[in-house]
Amino acid sequence: MSNDQAHAGTAEGQGPVRITSEIDRHLENKREELFEEFEIADAFPPEVLREAEARTEDVQNEIQSEVDERTDLRDLTTWTTDPADAQDFDDAISIEKGEETYTLWVHIADVTHYVHPESEMWAEAVRRGNTVYLPGYTIHMLPPTLAETVCSLVPNEDRLAHTVEMTLDRENLSFENIEIYKSVIESDERLTYTQCENRLDDEDAPLHDEATLAFELADQMHEQRKEDGSLVLNPSRDRAHTIIEECMLKANKAVTHVLMWNRGVEAMYRVHPQPTPDQWDKALKEIMELDGVSIPSGSWDDPRKSVNAALESAPPRALNKIQRAVLKVMPRAKYMNDPFGGHHALNFDIYGHFTSPIRRLSDLINHWIVHENDVPEDLIQLCDRASDRQKDAETAERLYKQFMEEIGLDPYAVNSRGVEVVDDDEIDDEDGIEY
């Protein structure tokens, strides 16, 4: 998954954070307060749930009826990589290496086969705008029953997908060819990030060669992005996360490249304005004043490269401070029907979202536009809606984390491990939390 949000649940190797029933009540009350303030709907309307249930019946027969109308990729080696506790697997990759090119397939669950403008689920997705991730608690954009069944690319089962097939030049990684089409796939395996790391290390393990090739390409894409001036705020990402992030970025870029240059259609483009020179100066000055942090002289031609260089050489204790200095001056990214201005942080002329239609309205809309080669009449309003709802979700998440810290909970621990409600006398000093 491209957003790096940990799902609620238990992370690999660790048990959930233990809390008392009183703390659990405080958390529930805070959620209800935030839901009311930001108009976040937790429960789905009955008609939406009924529609979702109906669309998950007789799955295999429906998929078989679609095979002749789609590209059959079931023989292509394909796998997913997600957090250990992910409930649905909405993206998968395949890769091959030629003499002069790489071929990268990014397969995304074909959500718009089930959720379309005439459906109740579409209207509800527009109301919600996105999935809201609070530490230990998720409010979904689409009914989980859909995401966890027909739109989950589980191993060894046929699934409907929307595939982005990219042929890339091995030297400069430019697009030699891009094809976007409906497909039928069968994932060979579901890997967690830790399992993916282990496969990369074990030459005899299944998918070792494919994962190694995927990282070879992803690492090149990552280094090229940095060289081109893309801001990389997390310099210590492991190989598994690098594979997924870079492949999803490349697929998103490919789709919006096709929409803008090949088709010339409007879509939900992701536009990120740049800070003013004074704002950048303020951020860089704050970074330079940090203990143990310096910016190499060769990177001063672009503030984004300056930040990347500072992050790579900074002591671990300074990383969060550097990131905060940058985020304080960064304007908000927003969705627009025209890509004018590009995406400053990524340094992409054209960019948009396509790889997460289960959790973002923008991706759902772009899936529909790609397939129909047409745009909804209310596209501008949908762009504004998606932007506003994302802002509300991020604010609610920030306030919830702040509240957790105020009552002695570590939001990061809860986010990665989930919670377990226990009796007061079961909480001991080993939990590291006192109530």
N, C-alpha and C positions, 0 to 999 in steps of 0.2 A: 504494500500500500504506500502512495506517493506523498501522504501528508505527515507521516511519522508520529501520528497521534497514537499513544498506547491505548489499547482497549482495556476496559475494566476486566479484572480477573486476576489470575495468579501467574506471575512471570516465572520463567524457567528457574528452578533451583531455589525459589523463595516462597514462603507461605504468605498469606494475606496479612495486612496490618490489622491487629486486633483492637477493637474499640468497644466501649460500654454502650448499653442501650440508651443511656442519657445522651451521649455524644451522637449516636445515630439519630435521635430525635432532633437534636440541634441542626444536624446536616439536612435532614428532611425539611425542617422549617425554613432553612436558608434557601434551599432549592425552590420551595413553593413561593417564597418571596421574590426570587429572581425570575421565576417563570411568569409571575404576574407582571413584574416591572417591564420585562422585555417581550411579553406576549409569546412565550415559548409554550407550545402545546406538547404535553407529555403523552397523554393517551390519544390513540387514533380514533376517529369517528367510526361507528359500527359499519357504515356502508363501505368505508375504505378497507377495513379488515376483511369484510365479506368478499370484496372484489379481489383482494390479494389471495385469499384462500382459494377462490375459484380459479385463479391463474396458475396455481401450483398443483392442480390436479392433472393426472394423466400426462405427466411430464415427458416421459420417453416417447410415447406415441406422437406427441406434438413435435418433438425434436426430429423424429424419423420423417415426419411429413415435410419438414423443412430442408432435409438434406439435399434434395435435387435442385433446390433454389439457391443454394449457398456453395461456397468453396469448402470442400471437404479437407480439413487439415488434421484429421484424427491420427494419421500415421506420422505426423511431425512430432519430434521429441519436444515436449512442453512441460513446464513446471511453474508452480507458484511459490512465492516466498513472502511470508507475513510474520507478524508477531506471534509468539507462542500461544497466546490466548485469543487470537482473532476468531470471530464467529463466522465470517464469510470471506471468501477469496475472490475478489473481483478483478484481478489482473494476473496474467500469466505471460511468460516470455518463451521464445524459441530463438535459436541462433545458429548460423552456419558461416563458415569462412571460405571464401574463394581465393583465387590467385591475386586479384586486385580489389576485391570488395568484401565487405561483411554484409550478410543479410540478417536483419533483426526483425522479428515479429513480436509485436506487443498485442496481446489478445485481451480485450476488455469485455466483461459480461454485457451481453446485449440487452440492457435494461429497457430500451425503448421498444423492444418487441412486446414487452408486457405493460409498459407504462407509456401512454401516448396522450396527446392533447384532449382526446375525448373521454379519457378515463378519470375516475374519482381519485386515483393515486397521483395522477399528474397535478390535478387541482390542489391536492393536499401538499405535494412537493413544493408547489409555488408558494403556498401559505407558509410553509416551514423554511424554505430557502436553503437549508443545509442541515446536516447532522450536527448536533451540539455535543461536544465532548467535555464533560466535567470530570474531574478526577474520581474514578470509581463509579461513574454514572453517565450513561449515554442516552441522548434523546434523538431518535433516528429520523431521517427525512422520509424514508420509505419503510413500510411495514417490515420488521425483521423476518417475518415468515417468507417473504419474497427473496430478500437478500441471502438468507441462509439456505435456500433450496435451489430454485431454478437459476438464480443469478449468482450462485456460488460455484466457482470453477473447481469442484472437488475432484480428486484423482479417480481415474478409472471409470468415469461416467461421461457420456456425451453431453456437451453443453453448447448452447448458442452463444456466439461471440461476435464482437465487432473488432476486426483485426486491422492493425496498421502495419503493413509490410514495407520495410525501408531497406533499400540497397544503398550502402554507404561506401564511398571511396576509402580505401585503407590508409591512404596517405594523409588526407586532410579531413576525412569524415564528413564530407559534403554529401548531400543527397544526390545519388545517381538516379534513383527512381523511388516514387512513393505510390503505394496502392492502399486504398482503404475499402474494405468490403466486409459483408456479412459472411460468417463462417460457422462451421461446426468443429469443435476441438474436443480432445480428450486429454486432460492433464495426466502426466505420468506419475507425478509425485507432488505432495504438498510439503514444503520445507519451512521450518522456522528460520529466523535469522541465524541462530546458533548452529542449527543443522547445516545451513548453507556454508558457514565458516568451516565447519568440520569437513564437509565434502571437498572444499577447496584444498584442505590440508592432506586429505587421504587419496592418494593416487589410484587406489583400488576400489574406491567407493562409486556407487552408481551416480551418474550425473557429474562426476568430477570433471571430465573433459569439457562438458557443456558449460558448467559453472565457471571453470577456468577461462574459457573463451569469452564468456559474458563479462567477467571481470577485466579481462584484457581490453575489451572494447570500452567498458564503462570507465576504466581508469584513464584511457586516452581521452574520452569525452570530457571527463572531469578536469584533467590538466588543460585541455584546450579551452574549456570555459574560463578557467582562471586566467589563462594567457590572454584571452580576448577581453577580459575585464569584468567577468561575472563575479558578483560578490559571493563569497563562500564563508558564511558565519560559523560553520561547524567544521573546522579543519581536521578533526580526529575521527571522522566517520569510518566505521569498519567496512570491510570489503562487501559484505552482503547488502548493507544499506546503500553503498555506493552503486552497486549493480541496479537496484530497484530505482533509486532516485534518478540516475542518469538515463536509464532506459525510458522512464516515464516522461522526463523532460524532453527527450528526443522525440517521443511519440506525440506529445502535446504540440511541440514546435512543428512537426511534420504536418499534422492535421490543419493547423491554422495557416501554414504555408500554402497548402492546397486550397483552402477556402479563400484566401485572399488573392494569391497570385494566379492560380489555375482556374478558379471558378469566379472570382470577383464578387462573392456574396458576403452579406453582413453575417456576423455571428457574435457570440459572446466572447469578445477578446478581453484579455487581462492587461490592463494598462497601469503602469507604475511610474508616476512622475518622479523626477529627480529632485533632490534637495537643492536649495539655492547655494551658490558658492560660499556665502557667509555661514550657512548651516553646516556645510561640509567642514569649513575651517574650524567651527566651534567643536565639532565631533573629533576632528583630528588633533586639535589642541588638547582636548580632554584625554585622549588616548596617549598622547606623548608625555603627559604629566604623570602617568601611572608608573609605579615603581617596577623596574625591570623590563619596561616595554620601549621598543624603538621602532622606527620606520626606516627601512633602508632607502638610501637616496635614489636608487634606481626605480623605485615604485611611485615616485611623487607625481608622475604625469597623469595619473588617474586615481582619485580618492578611493575607489573600490579596490584597486590593486594595493594601495597603501594599507587599507584595513586587512586585506588578505595576508600581506607580509607581516603586519603586526601580530595577527592571530597565530601565524605559524611559528613565530619566534618567541612569543610571550610565555611566561610561566603560567601553569594551569590556574593559579589563583586569580589571574587577571582576565581570563577569557570572558567571564560573565560581564565584567565592567566594560570591556571593549564592545561586546555585543550591545549592551545597554546604551552606550554612547552613540552607536550608529542608529539603533532603532528609535532613539529619541528625536532624531532629525529627519527620519525617513517619512515622507508623505504616505498616506494609505493607498494601497493598490485598489483599483475598482474595475468593475466590468463595464465595457462599453461596446456599442455595435460597430465601432470603427477602431482599428488598432493604432491610430495616430498617436505618436509619442513613444510607443514601444514599452518594454518592461525594463526600467532602469537597473534594478538590482541584478537581474539576470543578464542584462546587456543584450537582450533580444529585440530586434526591430518589430517582430510580430510574435505574439504569444497568446495562448488561450488554454483552457482546461478541457480535457477529454477523457482522462484515465480514471476518474472516480464518479461515475454517474449514480452510484448508490448513495453517495453522501453529499454531493454538490449539485445544486440546480443548474449551474453553468454547464457542467459536463453533460447532464441529461439533455439540456437544450441543444448543445452542440452535436450530440449523437443524432438527434432528430434532424437537425439542419444538414448534416453530412449525408444522411440516407435519403432525405426528401429533396435535397438541393433547393430548399425553400426556407423561408424564415417565418416565424410566428408574427402575426400582425402587431402584437404588443411587445416586440423585442426590446425596445428602449425601456419600457416599464419593467420588463423582466430583468434587464441589466441592473436597473436601480434597485429592484427588489432583492436580487442576489447580493448586491453590495451592502445594502442596509442590513440584511439579515446576518451576513457574515460579521459585520461590525458589532451587532447585538450579541452574537454568539461569543465573540472574543471578549467583549466586555463582561458578559455573564461569567465566563470561565475565569477571567482575572479576579473578579470580585469573590467568586467561590473559593479560589485558591487563597486569596487574602484572608477570608473568614477561617479557612482551615488552619492557617498559620496562627491566627489569633487564639484558637482553641487548642493549640499544641499538636496539630497534625501536620505531617510532612506531605504536601500535595504530590510531590514526585513519587514518593513511596506508594501512596494510595493509587496514583495513576497507573503505576506499573504492576502493582500487586493486588489491588482491590482491597476490600475490607471484610472482616468477620466480626459479627457482633457476639460478644461473650458476656458472661456474668462478671460483675465487678471483682469478685474474689479470684477470677482466673487471670486478671491482668497482673503481671509481675514485672520486676525491674528489667528482665531480659528484653521486654518489649520496647524499652527505651521511651515509653510514653507514659505519662502520669496524668490521672484525671482526678 
